[in-house]
Amino acid sequence: MKLSSRIALVPFVALYEYLYGYAYLGKSVEREKKVIEKLFSVVFLDQNILMKALELDVALSKEGYKVPQADVAIAATAISLGLPLLTRDLRHYPRFQKHGLKLLTEL
């Protein structure tokens, strides 16, 4: 699947994590936020994403995995929208594949 032929979306939580790094380093958050919002459409949490996140978090907890809630929300966003998740972070996201996450690790 070629990402270049698709519209790229960024979950609100991923934008938050990205901007947090800039804020922590004392860099201009507003400038970076505008750049990201120009390049990507930001997807905010809604009821469907909330319910999917709860379902995923409970399922993974029962399987013995504790995944950061930010990662749960990001995976829930992709699954709810039926879109693949492009990430280099392979610590937790592969666990979501059996719950419907389509994972991309390169463009």
Sine and cosine of phi, psi and omega as CSV:
sin_phi,cos_phi,sin_psi,cos_psi,sin_omega,cos_omega
0.00,0.00,0.80,-0.60,0.01,-1.00
-1.00,-0.02,0.85,-0.53,0.02,-1.00
-0.94,0.33,-0.50,0.86,-0.06,-1.00
-0.88,0.47,-0.38,0.92,0.01,-1.00
-1.00,-0.04,0.16,0.99,-0.04,-1.00
-0.83,-0.56,0.31,-0.95,0.12,-0.99
-0.99,0.14,0.74,-0.67,0.01,-1.00
-1.00,-0.08,0.75,-0.66,0.02,-1.00
-0.92,-0.39,0.45,-0.89,0.08,-1.00
-0.79,-0.62,0.82,-0.57,0.06,-1.00
-0.90,0.44,0.58,-0.82,0.03,-1.00
-0.76,0.65,-0.68,0.73,-0.05,-1.00
-0.90,0.44,-0.63,0.78,0.03,-1.00
-0.92,0.40,-0.63,0.77,0.06,-1.00
-0.89,0.46,-0.69,0.73,0.04,-1.00
-0.85,0.53,-0.75,0.66,-0.01,-1.00
-0.87,0.49,-0.67,0.75,0.01,-1.00
-0.89,0.45,-0.75,0.67,-0.03,-1.00
-0.93,0.37,-0.52,0.85,0.04,-1.00
-0.85,0.53,-0.68,0.74,0.02,-1.00
-0.86,0.52,-0.67,0.74,0.04,-1.00
-0.92,0.40,-0.70,0.72,-0.01,-1.00
-0.89,0.45,-0.67,0.74,-0.01,-1.00
-0.88,0.48,-0.60,0.80,0.01,-1.00
-0.99,0.10,0.01,1.00,0.03,-1.00
0.97,0.23,0.35,0.94,-0.01,-1.00
-1.00,-0.03,0.21,-0.98,-0.03,-1.00
-0.93,0.36,0.95,-0.31,0.02,-1.00
-0.96,0.27,-0.66,0.75,-0.05,-1.00
-0.86,0.52,-0.69,0.73,-0.02,-1.00
-0.90,0.44,-0.74,0.67,0.00,-1.00
-0.89,0.45,-0.64,0.77,0.02,-1.00
-0.87,0.50,-0.70,0.72,0.01,-1.00
-0.90,0.44,-0.64,0.77,0.02,-1.00
-0.89,0.46,-0.75,0.66,-0.01,-1.00
-0.88,0.47,-0.70,0.71,-0.02,-1.00
-0.92,0.39,-0.40,0.92,0.06,-1.00
-0.98,0.22,-0.57,0.82,-0.04,-1.00
-0.99,0.10,-0.52,0.85,-0.12,-0.99
-0.76,-0.65,0.40,-0.92,0.20,-0.98
-1.00,-0.01,0.77,-0.64,-0.01,-1.00
-1.00,0.04,0.76,-0.65,0.03,-1.00
-0.98,-0.21,0.88,-0.48,0.02,-1.00
-1.00,-0.03,0.40,-0.92,0.01,-1.00
-0.90,0.44,0.65,-0.76,0.11,-0.99
-0.73,-0.68,-0.08,-1.00,-0.06,-1.00
-0.90,0.45,-0.62,0.78,0.01,-1.00
-0.90,0.43,-0.70,0.72,0.01,-1.00
-0.92,0.40,-0.66,0.76,0.04,-1.00
-0.84,0.54,-0.75,0.66,-0.04,-1.00
-0.92,0.38,-0.61,0.80,0.05,-1.00
-0.91,0.40,-0.65,0.76,0.02,-1.00
-0.88,0.47,-0.70,0.72,0.04,-1.00
-0.87,0.49,-0.71,0.70,0.01,-1.00
-0.85,0.52,-0.73,0.68,-0.01,-1.00
-0.91,0.41,-0.71,0.70,-0.04,-1.00
-0.88,0.48,-0.70,0.71,0.01,-1.00
-0.91,0.42,-0.71,0.70,-0.02,-1.00
-0.87,0.49,-0.73,0.68,-0.01,-1.00
-0.92,0.39,-0.60,0.80,0.05,-1.00
-0.89,0.46,-0.67,0.75,0.02,-1.00
-0.93,0.38,-0.42,0.91,0.06,-1.00
-0.99,0.12,-0.07,1.00,0.04,-1.00
1.00,-0.09,0.18,0.98,0.00,-1.00
-0.95,-0.32,0.74,-0.67,0.13,-0.99
-0.94,-0.34,0.93,-0.37,-0.05,-1.00
-0.95,-0.31,0.67,-0.75,0.04,-1.00
-0.81,0.59,0.66,-0.75,-0.05,-1.00
-0.87,0.50,-0.51,0.86,0.05,-1.00
-0.89,0.46,-0.67,0.74,0.02,-1.00
-0.92,0.38,-0.60,0.80,0.06,-1.00
-0.88,0.47,-0.72,0.70,-0.01,-1.00
-0.90,0.43,-0.62,0.78,0.02,-1.00
-0.92,0.40,-0.72,0.69,0.04,-1.00
-0.89,0.45,-0.67,0.74,0.01,-1.00
-0.88,0.48,-0.60,0.80,0.03,-1.00
-0.89,0.46,-0.76,0.65,-0.01,-1.00
-0.89,0.46,-0.72,0.70,-0.01,-1.00
-0.89,0.45,-0.71,0.70,-0.02,-1.00
-0.88,0.48,-0.58,0.82,-0.01,-1.00
-1.00,0.02,-0.11,0.99,-0.02,-1.00
0.93,0.38,0.52,0.85,-0.05,-1.00
-0.90,-0.44,0.47,-0.88,0.07,-1.00
-0.96,0.29,0.43,-0.90,0.07,-1.00
-0.96,-0.27,0.85,-0.52,0.07,-1.00
-1.00,-0.07,0.88,-0.48,-0.03,-1.00
-0.43,-0.90,0.42,-0.91,0.15,-0.99
-0.97,-0.22,-0.14,0.99,-0.03,-1.00
-0.99,0.12,0.98,-0.20,-0.05,-1.00
-0.97,-0.25,0.29,0.96,0.03,-1.00
-0.93,0.36,-0.72,0.70,-0.12,-0.99
-0.88,-0.47,-0.53,0.85,-0.17,-0.99
-0.88,0.48,-0.56,0.83,0.05,-1.00
-0.85,0.53,-0.46,0.89,0.02,-1.00
-0.90,0.43,-0.39,0.92,-0.02,-1.00
-0.99,0.13,-0.22,0.98,-0.07,-1.00
-0.88,0.48,-0.63,0.78,0.01,-1.00
-0.95,0.31,-0.12,0.99,0.06,-1.00
-0.97,-0.26,0.20,0.98,0.10,-0.99
0.95,-0.32,-0.01,1.00,-0.01,-1.00
-0.97,0.24,0.77,-0.64,0.14,-0.99
-0.99,-0.10,0.86,-0.51,-0.13,-0.99
-0.94,-0.34,0.77,-0.64,0.11,-0.99
-0.89,-0.45,0.70,-0.72,0.02,-1.00
-0.92,-0.38,-0.06,1.00,0.08,-1.00
-0.45,-0.89,0.34,-0.94,-0.01,-1.00
-0.97,0.26,0.00,0.00,0.00,0.00
